[in-house]
Amino acid sequence: MSNYLAVAAVTETLAHIIREAVTPVIPGVLVSTTRPDRAGKDAAPRVNVYLYQATPSPALRNSDLPMRDSAGRLAHAPRTPLNLFYLVTFYGPDEQLVPQQLLALTMSTVHTHAVLGPDTVVAALRSAPNGFLNGSDLGYQRELVTVSPLTMNLEELSKLWQIMFQVPYSLTVAYQASVVMLDGAPVPAALPVHSIGAVPAPGLPPSITGVAGLDGAPLAAGGTAVVSGRGLGGPTAVATLGGVPLATLPGSTDTRVLVLLKGAGLRAGSAALQVGPRTGPPGGPPDNPPRAVGTHDVTLLPVIVRNRVRAEQVERMRDGTRRGTLRLSIRPAPGPGQRVTVLLNALPAAGTTAPAGPAPAFALEVPLPLPAPPARRGGRIDVGFAGVPPGVYAVRVQVDGARSPLASTTGGALNLPSVTIQ
């Protein structure tokens, strides 16, 4: 970091490297650091370096917050990073195009000395008249100051000359010098610690980040859902799915709650799962109804009770097609307003391989309204079919877009549950 002389030291260093370049080439040239409206009043050739703006460095302005160690000592003092903006103006007889010669010499020199190294800074400060910058420590700044040209359009140059200086325009180039790190003001001593203790503060609200089946199993009725998140309440958490209260299982934590997907009134399909800590008076009964605040949309898959899948009342029609009724037992029972579709996929006969090409498949729509689900577990659905040829079919049921899974008894093809139509 640098002291209060750093900004003036950058200006003097920039003027010094220009002076060293132009003085041996053009006799009588002067290099000044005054305002442009005060320069160029004589006929002598001149290069004028003027600082017209200083702004905080966008890249470093927030990297200097004061820090203290455990003993209260200042570990990191504040600092002020600055970007400096300069106008370099050229004067001289236009008949010999002296301003243009000075511009070419200056731009090539600044480009060559774009980084103000410690040796350049020290040499410039030593040559300053009357030693007024001898106390500057810019040469020891860790971050080296870099000078780069700026592109200014005609409108920007016009505002600078006509509004700020109110003098006729002279040939000018602009530069930016960055970054100058100024020492911060003294930081007041930290107050002594009066007491040490914890103050209760509201935590983050419960939230659910994901829901999955236990060990990769699908989210189906009777299974277990693993709810991940924060502030979920652990073993005493309350959970609801579509407003139906669910039980939480042992082994639940504040970030991982196990929920049993089983409850009266549960329906397949998409519903909102809510999990949150139990509220209510300490030692008293839980909320009624339970209030769960972490929310996540999940899809509960229907399950077909396999021993209830069968085809009944199969009749042969005159045209050779078959018509009958397929009877299913679904858990959880679909509600009267839910859309139910039964999907049949033909399976190869025992001891044979699957034929080439797609296997026959059928989609049977169950007409609405559905019968009201009984109080017992699962609901019986009868769906009529026609034109389904004899064979063995894998059976799935789709409730509001949620399809029941298929399984296999041997680990091979997914073929259960199935139904035989004769």
C-alpha positions in Angstrom: 0.0 0.0 0.0 1.0 3.6 -0.4 0.6 6.8 1.5 -1.2 10.1 0.6 1.6 11.1 -1.9 0.9 8.1 -4.2 -1.4 9.8 -6.6 0.9 12.8 -7.1 3.8 10.3 -7.5 2.0 8.5 -10.4 1.5 11.9 -12.1 5.1 12.9 -11.7 6.3 9.4 -12.8 4.2 9.6 -16.0 5.5 13.1 -16.7 9.1 12.0 -16.0 9.1 9.1 -18.5 7.6 11.4 -21.2 10.2 14.1 -20.4 13.1 11.7 -20.7 11.8 10.6 -24.2 10.9 14.0 -25.8 13.6 16.3 -24.4 16.5 14.8 -26.4 14.5 14.8 -29.7 12.8 18.2 -29.8 14.8 21.1 -28.4 13.1 23.4 -25.9 10.2 21.1 -25.2 8.5 21.5 -21.7 6.6 18.8 -19.8 4.2 20.2 -17.3 1.4 18.9 -15.0 -0.9 21.9 -14.9 -4.5 22.4 -16.1 -5.0 22.4 -19.8 -6.5 25.9 -19.8 -3.3 27.2 -18.2 -0.9 25.4 -20.6 -0.1 26.3 -24.2 -0.3 30.1 -23.8 3.2 30.5 -25.2 4.7 29.3 -28.5 7.1 26.8 -26.8 6.5 23.1 -27.6 4.9 21.4 -24.6 3.4 18.2 -23.3 1.0 18.6 -20.5 -0.1 15.7 -18.2 -3.3 16.4 -16.3 -5.2 14.1 -13.9 -8.8 14.8 -14.5 -10.6 11.9 -12.6 -10.0 9.3 -9.9 -12.5 6.4 -9.3 -12.5 3.4 -7.0 -11.2 0.2 -8.6 -14.3 -2.0 -9.3 -12.2 -5.2 -9.0 -10.6 -4.4 -5.6 -13.0 -2.0 -3.9 -14.6 -4.7 -1.6 -11.4 -6.6 -0.8 -10.1 -4.3 2.0 -12.6 -4.8 4.9 -10.7 -4.3 8.2 -10.2 -7.6 10.1 -9.1 -8.4 13.6 -7.7 -11.5 15.3 -9.1 -13.3 18.4 -7.2 -10.9 20.6 -8.8 -7.8 19.0 -5.6 -6.8 17.1 -5.9 -5.4 13.6 -5.0 -8.1 11.2 -5.9 -6.4 8.0 -6.0 -2.7 7.6 -8.4 -1.0 5.2 -7.1 0.4 1.9 -8.5 2.5 -0.9 -7.8 1.2 -4.5 -8.0 3.9 -7.1 -7.9 4.1 -10.9 -6.5 7.4 -12.2 -7.5 9.0 -15.6 -5.2 11.4 -17.4 -5.3 13.8 -20.4 -2.0 14.2 -22.2 -2.1 17.4 -24.3 0.4 18.5 -27.0 1.3 22.1 -28.0 3.7 23.7 -30.4 3.9 25.2 -33.9 1.5 23.6 -36.2 3.6 24.6 -39.2 6.2 21.9 -38.3 3.5 19.6 -36.9 5.2 19.6 -33.6 2.1 18.5 -31.6 1.9 15.4 -33.8 5.6 14.6 -33.3 5.2 15.0 -29.5 2.1 12.7 -29.6 4.0 9.9 -31.5 7.0 10.1 -29.1 4.7 10.1 -26.0 2.5 7.2 -27.1 5.5 5.0 -28.1 7.2 5.8 -24.8 4.2 5.1 -22.6 3.5 1.9 -24.4 7.1 0.8 -23.8 6.9 1.8 -20.1 3.3 0.7 -19.5 4.3 -0.8 -16.1 5.7 1.7 -13.6 8.3 -0.4 -12.0 10.0 0.5 -8.7 13.2 1.7 -10.4 11.2 4.0 -12.7 9.2 5.4 -9.8 12.3 6.1 -7.6 14.1 7.8 -10.4 11.1 10.1 -11.2 10.7 11.0 -7.5 14.3 11.9 -7.1 14.2 14.2 -10.1 11.1 16.1 -8.8 11.9 19.7 -8.0 12.5 20.6 -4.4 12.1 17.0 -3.4 8.4 17.5 -2.6 7.7 13.8 -3.2 10.6 12.3 -1.3 8.2 10.9 1.3 6.2 8.8 -1.2 6.4 5.0 -0.9 4.8 4.2 -4.3 7.9 2.3 -5.3 7.3 -0.2 -2.6 3.6 -0.9 -3.5 3.0 -4.6 -4.0 0.6 -4.0 -6.9 2.5 -2.3 -9.8 0.8 0.6 -11.4 -0.1 -0.1 -15.1 -0.8 2.7 -17.7 -3.1 1.9 -20.6 -4.6 4.1 -23.3 -8.3 5.0 -23.3 -10.5 5.4 -26.3 -12.6 8.6 -26.1 -15.1 9.6 -28.7 -15.7 13.1 -30.0 -18.6 13.7 -27.6 -16.5 12.8 -24.5 -13.6 15.0 -25.6 -16.0 17.9 -26.4 -17.5 17.8 -22.9 -14.0 17.8 -21.3 -12.7 20.7 -23.3 -15.8 22.9 -23.5 -17.4 22.3 -20.1 -14.4 21.6 -17.8 -11.7 23.8 -19.4 -13.6 26.2 -21.7 -10.7 26.6 -24.0 -10.2 25.6 -27.7 -9.3 21.9 -28.2 -5.7 20.8 -28.5 -4.4 17.5 -29.7 -5.0 15.0 -26.8 -4.7 11.4 -25.8 -6.1 9.8 -22.6 -4.7 7.2 -20.3 -5.7 5.2 -17.3 -3.3 4.3 -14.5 -4.3 1.4 -12.2 -4.2 0.5 -9.5 -3.0 2.8 -6.7 -3.5 1.3 -3.2 -3.8 4.1 -0.6 -3.3 3.4 3.1 -6.6 3.5 5.0 -7.3 5.8 7.9 -6.6 4.5 11.4 -9.3 2.0 12.6 -10.7 2.6 16.0 -9.9 0.0 18.6 -12.4 -2.8 19.1 -14.7 -2.5 22.1 -14.0 -5.0 24.9 -16.2 -8.1 25.2 -18.8 -7.6 27.9 -20.1 -11.2 27.9 -20.1 -14.4 25.9 -23.2 -16.3 25.2 -25.6 -17.4 22.5 -28.6 -15.4 21.4 -31.6 -17.2 20.0 -32.2 -16.3 16.4 -34.7 -17.6 13.9 -33.3 -20.3 11.6 -33.9 -21.0 8.0 -37.4 -22.4 7.3 -37.8 -26.1 6.6 -37.3 -27.0 2.9 -37.3 -30.2 0.8 -34.6 -30.6 -1.8 -35.5 -34.1 -3.0 -37.7 -37.2 -2.6 -36.7 -40.7 -3.7 -37.7 -44.2 -3.0 -35.8 -46.3 -0.4 -32.9 -48.1 -2.1 -34.1 -46.9 -5.5 -37.6 -48.4 -5.2 -40.4 -46.5 -6.9 -42.6 -44.2 -4.9 -45.6 -46.6 -4.6 -48.3 -47.1 -2.0 -47.0 -49.1 1.0 -43.4 -48.2 0.2 -41.0 -45.8 1.9 -40.1 -42.3 0.7 -36.7 -40.8 1.6 -37.2 -37.0 2.0 -34.0 -34.9 1.9 -33.8 -31.3 3.0 -33.2 -29.1 6.1 -35.1 -28.4 9.2 -37.4 -31.4 8.6 -37.9 -32.3 12.3 -36.2 -35.7 12.5 -38.1 -38.7 14.1 -40.9 -36.4 15.4 -41.5 -34.8 12.0 -45.1 -34.7 10.6 -45.8 -35.5 7.0 -48.8 -35.2 4.6 -49.2 -36.2 1.0 -52.1 -34.5 -0.7 -53.5 -33.6 2.8 -53.4 -37.2 4.0 -51.3 -37.7 7.2 -48.4 -40.1 6.8 -46.2 -41.8 9.5 -42.5 -41.1 9.8 -40.2 -44.1 10.5 -37.4 -44.5 13.0 -34.0 -43.5 11.7 -35.2 -40.1 10.5 -32.9 -37.1 11.0 -33.3 -33.3 10.6 -32.0 -33.6 7.0 -33.3 -37.1 6.0 -36.8 -38.2 7.0 -38.3 -41.6 6.2 -42.0 -41.5 5.3 -44.3 -44.5 5.0 -46.5 -44.0 2.0 -49.6 -45.5 3.6 -52.8 -43.8 4.9 -56.5 -43.7 4.6 -57.6 -41.5 1.7 -54.3 -41.7 -0.2 -54.6 -41.4 -3.9 -52.2 -42.2 -6.8 -51.0 -39.4 -9.0 -49.2 -36.1 -8.5 -49.7 -34.5 -5.1 -47.8 -32.1 -2.7 -45.7 -33.8 -0.1 -45.2 -31.7 3.0 -42.7 -32.5 5.8 -41.8 -30.3 8.8 -41.1 -30.3 12.5 -44.0 -31.1 14.9 -45.4 -28.1 16.6 -47.7 -27.7 19.6 -47.2 -27.4 23.3 -44.2 -29.3 24.8 -45.3 -32.8 26.0 -48.8 -32.2 24.6 -50.5 -33.8 21.6 -49.3 -33.0 18.1 -51.0 -30.6 15.8 -54.4 -31.7 14.6 -54.3 -31.6 11.7 -50.5 -31.8 11.5 -48.8 -28.7 10.0 -45.9 -29.4 7.7 -44.2 -26.5 5.9 -41.5 -28.0 3.7 -43.3 -28.7 0.3 -42.3 -30.8 -2.7 -44.4 -32.1 -5.6 -44.2 -35.9 -6.0 -46.0 -38.6 -8.1 -47.3 -41.6 -6.2 -47.5 -44.7 -8.4 -50.5 -47.0 -8.2 -49.9 -50.7 -7.3 -51.9 -53.5 -8.8 -52.6 -56.3 -6.3 -51.4 -59.2 -8.3 -53.7 -62.0 -7.1 -56.7 -59.8 -8.0 -55.8 -59.4 -11.7 -57.9 -61.6 -13.9 -60.1 -61.5 -17.0 -63.7 -62.5 -16.6 -66.8 -62.9 -18.8 -64.8 -63.4 -22.0 -67.2 -64.1 -24.8 -66.5 -64.9 -28.5 -68.4 -62.6 -30.8 -69.7 -63.6 -34.2 -66.9 -61.8 -36.0 -64.3 -63.9 -34.1 -63.2 -61.0 -31.8 -63.4 -61.3 -28.1 -65.1 -59.1 -25.6 -64.9 -59.3 -21.9 -64.2 -57.6 -18.6 -60.8 -57.2 -16.9 -61.1 -57.0 -13.2 -58.3 -55.2 -11.3 -57.6 -54.4 -7.7 -55.6 -51.2 -7.3 -53.9 -49.7 -4.3 -54.4 -46.9 -3.4 -57.9 -46.9 -4.7 -58.5 -44.2 -7.4 -60.9 -41.4 -6.6 -64.2 -41.0 -8.6 -62.7 -38.1 -10.6 -59.3 -39.6 -11.5 -58.6 -40.7 -15.1 -57.6 -44.4 -15.2 -56.1 -46.2 -18.2 -55.3 -49.9 -18.2 -52.2 -50.8 -20.4 -51.8 -54.3 -21.8 -48.6 -55.5 -23.5 -48.5 -59.0 -25.1 -45.9 -61.4 -23.6 -44.3 -64.3 -25.5 -45.7 -67.8 -24.7 -43.8 -69.9 -22.3 -40.7 -71.5 -23.8 -40.7 -69.2 -26.9 -38.7 -66.1 -27.8 -40.2 -62.7 -28.5 -41.3 -62.4 -32.1 -39.6 -59.8 -34.3 -41.3 -56.4 -34.4 -43.3 -54.7 -31.7 -45.6 -56.8 -29.5 -49.3 -56.1 -29.6 -50.3 -53.5 -27.0 -53.7 -52.1 -26.0 -54.9 -49.1 -23.9 -58.3 -49.5 -22.1 -59.9 -46.3 -20.9 -62.0 -46.7 -17.8 -65.2 -44.5 -18.1 -65.9 -41.8 -15.6 -67.1 -41.5 -12.9 -65.3 -44.3 -11.2 -67.1 -46.2 -8.4 -66.5 -44.8 -4.9 -63.5 -46.6 -3.3 -64.5 -49.0 -0.5 -63.2 -48.6 3.0 -61.0 -51.7 2.6 -57.5 -51.5 1.2 -57.4 -51.2 -2.6 -60.2 -50.5 -5.0 -61.7 -52.9 -7.5 -62.0 -51.6 -11.1 -63.8 -53.4 -13.9 -62.9 -52.3 -17.4 -64.5 -53.7 -20.6 -62.4 -54.7 -23.6 -63.0 -55.9 -27.2 -60.8 -57.1 -30.0 -58.0 -58.3 -27.7 -56.7 -61.6 -29.0 -56.1 -64.6 -26.7 -52.7 -64.6 -24.9 -50.8 -63.5 -21.9 -50.5 -59.8 -21.2 -48.4 -57.7 -18.8 -50.8 -55.3 -17.0 -50.1 -51.7 -15.9 -52.5 -49.1 -14.7 -52.1 -45.4 -15.2 -53.8 -43.0 -12.8 -53.6 -39.3 -13.7 -50.4 -40.0 -15.6 -48.8 -42.1 -12.9 -48.0 -45.6 -14.2 -47.8 -48.7 -12.0 -44.4 -50.5 -12.2 -43.7 -54.0 -13.6 -41.7 -56.7 -11.9 -40.1 -60.0 -12.7 -39.9 -63.2 -10.7 -36.6 -64.4 -12.3 -34.8 -61.1 -12.8 -35.4 -61.3 -16.5 -38.0 -59.6 -18.6 -40.6 -57.4 -16.8 -43.7 -59.6 -16.9 -45.6 -59.2 -13.7 -48.4 -58.6 -13.0 -50.0 -60.5 -15.9 -53.3 -61.7 -17.1 -54.3 -64.6 -19.4 -57.1 -64.0 -21.9 -58.4 -67.2 -23.5 
